[in-house]
């Protein structure tokens, strides 16, 4: 898997037909080698989450991304919403907090 971000986008698009999808590689903000592709923040808005509770949504996405999670992806900040939930929150992406681990710890 050469480009993890593309893999994530393709898997989620094919399976969930998202209304909105935002995949951000946040690896550069962590104590990992350059080009690690190990930390991602994913916001996905899909009708597939209608009447599905939060934990099963995460399980569904984790299953779709199992190959990446078994390999290069160490951390996945996941924000799955229904279109109504997305609209109600003002269509706002949740930012990840700054990394406090490894050599970045102050």
N, CA, C and O of each residue as an XYZ file, in Angstrom:
424
protein
N       0.854     -1.167      0.000
C       0.000      0.000      0.000
C       0.902      1.233      0.000
O       1.489      1.583      1.024
N       1.005      1.877     -1.138
C       1.896      3.028     -1.282
C       1.317      4.306     -0.696
O       2.013      5.035      0.011
N       0.071      4.582     -0.978
C      -0.545      5.822     -0.508
C      -1.725      5.473      0.386
O      -2.807      5.145     -0.100
N      -1.514      5.543      1.684
C      -2.530      5.135      2.655
C      -3.756      6.043      2.586
O      -4.886      5.563      2.681
N      -3.547      7.340      2.422
C      -4.672      8.273      2.335
C      -5.598      7.888      1.181
O      -6.818      7.867      1.348
N      -5.037      7.589      0.031
C      -5.831      7.185     -1.127
C      -6.568      5.884     -0.853
O      -7.735      5.738     -1.217
N      -5.886      4.935     -0.209
C      -6.520      3.661      0.144
C      -7.743      3.911      1.026
O      -8.811      3.352      0.775
N      -7.597      4.745      2.054
C      -8.703      5.048      2.959
C      -9.855      5.687      2.190
O     -11.009      5.288      2.347
N      -9.540      6.675      1.362
C     -10.578      7.359      0.575
C     -11.304      6.385     -0.344
O     -12.531      6.426     -0.438
N     -10.570      5.517     -1.017
C     -11.185      4.570     -1.953
C     -12.069      3.566     -1.234
O     -13.177      3.285     -1.692
N     -11.603      3.020     -0.119
C     -12.386      2.032      0.632
C     -13.688      2.634      1.153
O     -14.755      2.033      1.024
N     -13.593      3.811      1.735
C     -14.782      4.433      2.312
C     -15.752      4.912      1.236
O     -16.967      4.814      1.413
N     -15.235      5.424      0.135
C     -16.093      5.870     -0.957
C     -16.847      4.694     -1.570
O     -18.050      4.788     -1.813
N     -16.153      3.592     -1.820
C     -16.777      2.424     -2.442
C     -17.857      1.809     -1.550
O     -18.909      1.402     -2.042
N     -17.603      1.742     -0.261
C     -18.522      1.044      0.637
C     -19.635      1.932      1.207
O     -20.731      1.449      1.493
N     -19.353      3.225      1.370
C     -20.304      4.085      2.077
C     -20.942      5.185      1.238
O     -21.873      5.842      1.703
N     -20.472      5.399      0.028
C     -20.976      6.481     -0.825
C     -21.180      7.759     -0.008
O     -22.298      8.266      0.083
N     -20.112      8.275      0.582
C     -20.270      9.407      1.495
C     -20.741     10.691      0.826
O     -20.402     10.988     -0.320
N     -21.533     11.435      1.581
C     -21.942     12.779      1.177
C     -20.755     13.723      1.347
O     -20.589     14.681      0.592
N     -19.930     13.429      2.359
C     -18.731     14.224      2.632
C     -17.668     13.282      3.176
O     -17.960     12.415      4.000
N     -16.438     13.454      2.714
C     -15.316     12.650      3.195
C     -14.087     13.538      3.276
O     -13.719     14.201      2.306
N     -13.458     13.544      4.443
C     -12.235     14.313      4.649
C     -11.230     13.401      5.340
O     -11.453     12.969      6.471
N     -10.131     13.111      4.664
C      -9.076     12.256      5.207
C      -7.813     13.092      5.292
O      -7.311     13.582      4.281
N      -7.296     13.253      6.522
C      -6.116     14.079      6.740
C      -5.013     13.215      7.340
O      -5.212     12.570      8.369
N      -3.852     13.204      6.692
C      -2.678     12.515      7.218
C      -2.022     13.447      8.228
O      -1.463     14.480      7.858
N      -2.093     13.082      9.495
C      -1.532     13.899     10.567
C      -0.205     13.353     11.085
O       0.264     13.758     12.148
N       0.388     12.451     10.345
C       1.615     11.791     10.785
C       2.740     12.770     11.076
O       3.535     12.558     11.991
N       2.807     13.842     10.297
C       3.891     14.824     10.465
C       3.911     15.448     11.856
O       4.947     15.954     12.287
N       2.793     15.421     12.560
C       2.710     16.011     13.889
C       3.031     15.038     15.010
O       2.819     15.345     16.183
N       3.538     13.875     14.657
C       3.829     12.842     15.646
C       5.286     12.409     15.553
O       5.983     12.720     14.587
N       5.719     11.706     16.551
C       7.108     11.251     16.620
C       7.268      9.971     15.800
O       7.433      8.880     16.344
N       7.216     10.136     14.481
C       7.341      9.015     13.552
C       8.306      9.419     12.430
O       8.523     10.608     12.200
N       8.880      8.439     11.737
C       9.767      8.778     10.618
C       9.027      9.544      9.521
O       7.821      9.369      9.345
N       9.729     10.371      8.805
C       9.145     11.114      7.679
C       8.492     10.134      6.704
O       9.062      9.094      6.376
N       7.300     10.482      6.254
C       6.592      9.638      5.286
C       5.931      8.414      5.890
O       5.564      7.496      5.157
N       5.768      8.373      7.200
C       5.254      7.175      7.878
C       3.805      6.834      7.521
O       3.449      5.656      7.512
N       2.968      7.814      7.231
C       1.548      7.573      6.939
C       0.914      6.706      8.024
O       0.335      5.659      7.734
N       1.027      7.147      9.263
C       0.607      6.321     10.389
C      -0.531      6.901     11.231
O      -1.159      6.173     12.000
N      -0.802      8.191     11.098
C      -1.820      8.860     11.909
C      -2.789      9.607     10.993
O      -2.376     10.469     10.218
N      -4.080      9.273     11.086
C      -5.074      9.884     10.212
C      -6.279     10.377     10.994
O      -6.658      9.798     12.013
N      -6.872     11.452     10.502
C      -8.119     11.996     11.014
C      -9.125     11.866      9.881
O      -8.930     12.430      8.804
N     -10.199     11.125     10.123
C     -11.186     10.840      9.076
C     -12.567     11.321      9.513
O     -13.067     10.934     10.569
N     -13.167     12.157      8.695
C     -14.558     12.553      8.866
C     -15.313     11.986      7.678
O     -14.958     12.247      6.529
N     -16.350     11.212      7.951
C     -17.144     10.618      6.881
C     -18.619     10.794      7.206
O     -19.074     10.460      8.300
N     -19.358     11.324      6.237
C     -20.791     11.574      6.384
C     -21.506     10.692      5.363
O     -21.277     10.795      4.158
N     -22.377      9.824      5.876
C     -23.022      8.877      4.975
C     -24.400      8.460      5.491
O     -24.626      8.355      6.696
N     -25.306      8.227      4.554
C     -26.620      7.674      4.886
C     -26.483      6.266      5.474
O     -27.388      5.784      6.155
N     -25.356      5.614      5.211
C     -25.127      4.261      5.735
C     -25.108      4.241      7.260
O     -25.240      3.175      7.861
N     -24.946      5.395      7.891
C     -24.919      5.472      9.354
C     -26.283      5.770      9.974
O     -26.416      5.818     11.196
N     -27.300      5.970      9.123
C     -28.648      6.206      9.644
C     -29.069      5.029     10.521
O     -28.920      3.872     10.129
N     -29.590      5.325     11.694
C     -30.078      4.311     12.643
C     -28.991      3.333     13.097
O     -29.293      2.211     13.503
N     -27.726      3.763     13.028
C     -26.605      2.941     13.492
C     -25.934      3.703     14.635
O     -25.575      4.871     14.486
N     -25.770      3.039     15.764
C     -25.155      3.681     16.926
C     -23.656      3.904     16.685
O     -23.077      3.376     15.736
N     -23.054      4.693     17.562
C     -21.666      5.125     17.365
C     -20.665      3.968     17.285
O     -19.848      3.930     16.364
N     -20.712      3.040     18.219
C     -19.733      1.945     18.221
C     -19.837      1.095     16.952
O     -18.806      0.807     16.344
N     -21.037      0.681     16.525
C     -21.110     -0.075     15.268
C     -20.628      0.716     14.042
O     -20.126      0.125     13.086
N     -20.777      2.039     14.064
C     -20.243      2.855     12.960
C     -18.720      2.707     12.910
O     -18.138      2.475     11.850
N     -18.100      2.845     14.062
C     -16.648      2.718     14.138
C     -16.209      1.317     13.725
O     -15.220      1.159     13.009
N     -16.934      0.315     14.170
C     -16.603     -1.059     13.803
C     -16.691     -1.265     12.296
O     -15.853     -1.946     11.705
N     -17.701     -0.677     11.686
C     -17.873     -0.802     10.226
C     -16.686     -0.174      9.497
O     -16.119     -0.781      8.589
N     -16.316      1.035      9.896
C     -15.185      1.716      9.247
C     -13.888      0.963      9.517
O     -13.079      0.781      8.607
N     -13.682      0.526     10.752
C     -12.474     -0.235     11.067
C     -12.374     -1.500     10.227
O     -11.283     -1.866      9.789
N     -13.493     -2.170      9.997
C     -13.493     -3.368      9.156
C     -13.115     -3.024      7.715
O     -12.367     -3.760      7.071
N     -13.634     -1.907      7.217
C     -13.304     -1.481      5.853
C     -11.838     -1.119      5.702
O     -11.266     -1.262      4.621
N     -11.228     -0.652      6.784
C      -9.831     -0.206      6.749
C      -8.891     -1.194      7.420
O      -7.762     -0.838      7.758
N      -9.338     -2.426      7.617
C      -8.561     -3.435      8.358
C      -7.144     -3.608      7.799
O      -6.194     -3.752      8.568
N      -6.999     -3.596      6.492
C      -5.668     -3.779      5.885
C      -4.716     -2.667      6.313
O      -3.566     -2.940      6.655
N      -5.171     -1.437      6.300
C      -4.331     -0.310      6.708
C      -4.075     -0.335      8.209
O      -2.969     -0.033      8.657
N      -5.096     -0.695      8.991
C      -4.944     -0.730     10.441
C      -4.009     -1.861     10.879
O      -3.392     -1.775     11.941
N      -3.902     -2.903     10.082
C      -2.992     -4.003     10.391
C      -1.562     -3.682      9.959
O      -0.619     -4.374     10.342
N      -1.412     -2.641      9.172
C      -0.092     -2.298      8.655
C       0.376     -0.945      9.124
O       0.739     -0.775     10.288
N       0.370      0.024      8.221
C       1.005      1.298      8.544
C       0.235      2.204      9.499
O       0.850      3.042     10.158
N      -1.092      2.067      9.597
C      -1.870      3.015     10.399
C      -1.807      2.631     11.878
O      -2.210      1.541     12.282
N      -1.290      3.561     12.659
C      -1.146      3.388     14.104
C      -2.306      4.053     14.856
O      -2.745      3.555     15.893
N      -2.794      5.171     14.330
C      -3.856      5.925     14.997
C      -4.854      6.437     13.968
O      -4.486      6.952     12.912
N      -6.135      6.277     14.311
C      -7.206      6.717     13.425
C      -8.231      7.486     14.252
O      -8.972      6.898     15.039
N      -8.270      8.794     14.069
C      -9.303      9.620     14.687
C     -10.490      9.575     13.738
O     -10.416     10.075     12.616
N     -11.571      8.981     14.185
C     -12.694      8.689     13.309
C     -13.941      9.442     13.747
O     -14.335      9.400     14.912
N     -14.554     10.133     12.785
C     -15.745     10.935     13.040
C     -16.806     10.591     11.995
O     -16.896     11.265     10.969
N     -17.615      9.547     12.242
C     -18.669      9.155     11.301
C     -20.015      9.794     11.669
O     -20.471      9.681     12.807
N     -20.635     10.455     10.712
C     -21.907     11.146     10.951
C     -22.942     10.779      9.895
O     -22.609     10.404      8.770
N     -24.206     10.898     10.289
C     -25.286     10.867      9.308
C     -25.348     12.272      8.702
O     -24.816     13.212      9.291
N     -25.981     12.433      7.550
C     -26.116     13.780      6.991
C     -26.817     14.749      7.952
O     -26.430     15.915      8.030
N     -27.837     14.291      8.681
C     -28.546     15.175      9.623
C     -27.629     15.595     10.770
O     -27.655     16.753     11.187
N     -26.820     14.668     11.285
C     -25.880     14.997     12.365
C     -24.829     15.994     11.882
O     -24.464     16.928     12.597
N     -24.356     15.781     10.674
C     -23.348     16.656     10.074
C     -23.888     18.074      9.928
O     -23.207     19.048     10.251
N     -25.110     18.172      9.442
C     -25.747     19.484      9.284
C     -25.959     20.144     10.650
O     -25.715     21.341     10.807
N     -26.410     19.367     11.634
C     -26.679     19.896     12.969
C     -25.419     20.427     13.652
O     -25.495     21.351     14.462
N     -24.260     19.848     13.328
C     -23.006     20.315     13.932
C     -22.347     21.408     13.091
O     -21.193     21.769     13.322
N     -23.085     21.925     12.122
C     -22.577     23.026     11.311
C     -21.538     22.606     10.290
O     -20.724     23.417      9.848
N     -21.570     21.328      9.914
C     -20.639     20.778      8.922
C     -19.195     21.111      9.293
O     -18.406     21.546      8.455
N     -18.873     20.899     10.553
C     -17.576     21.261     11.106
C     -16.727     20.026     11.396
O     -17.166     19.111     12.094
N     -15.515     20.008     10.857
C     -14.566     18.916     11.073
C     -13.942     19.064     12.457
O     -13.616     20.173     12.880
N     -13.778     17.952     13.155
C     -13.150     17.939     14.472
C     -11.634     17.840     14.293
O     -11.131     16.908     13.666
N     -10.926     18.802     14.847
C      -9.466     18.792     14.774
C      -8.904     17.883     15.857
O      -9.446     17.806     16.960
N      -7.829     17.207     15.538
C      -7.159     16.371     16.529
C      -6.316     17.241     17.453
O      -5.808     18.283     17.040
N      -6.170     16.811     18.704
C      -5.299     17.563     19.612
C      -3.839     17.383     19.215
O      -3.493     16.447     18.496
N      -2.982     18.293     19.693
C      -1.560     18.162     19.436
C      -1.029     16.903     20.094
O      -1.504     16.500     21.156
N      -0.037     16.279     19.458
C       0.595     15.085     19.999
C       1.433     15.466     21.224
O       2.174     16.449     21.203
N       1.301     14.675     22.284
C       2.081     14.901     23.498
C       2.980     13.711     23.812
O       3.528     13.617     24.911
N       3.130     12.811     22.860
C       3.939     11.607     23.103
C       5.335     11.719     22.517
O       5.644     12.647     21.771
N       6.162     10.760     22.870
C       7.516     10.683     22.331
C       8.318     11.946     22.578
O       8.230     12.548     23.648
N       9.090     12.340     21.601
C       9.960     13.517     21.751
C       9.185     14.820     21.702
O       9.756     15.871     21.994
N       7.897     14.795     21.342
C       7.086     16.001     21.280
C       6.584     16.412     22.662
O       6.083     17.522     22.841
N       6.723     15.506     23.643
C       6.220     15.762     24.994
C       7.002     16.905     25.644
O       8.232     16.934     25.617
N       6.247     17.855     26.236
C       6.880     19.030     26.783
C       7.145     19.014     28.238
O       7.683     19.981     28.779
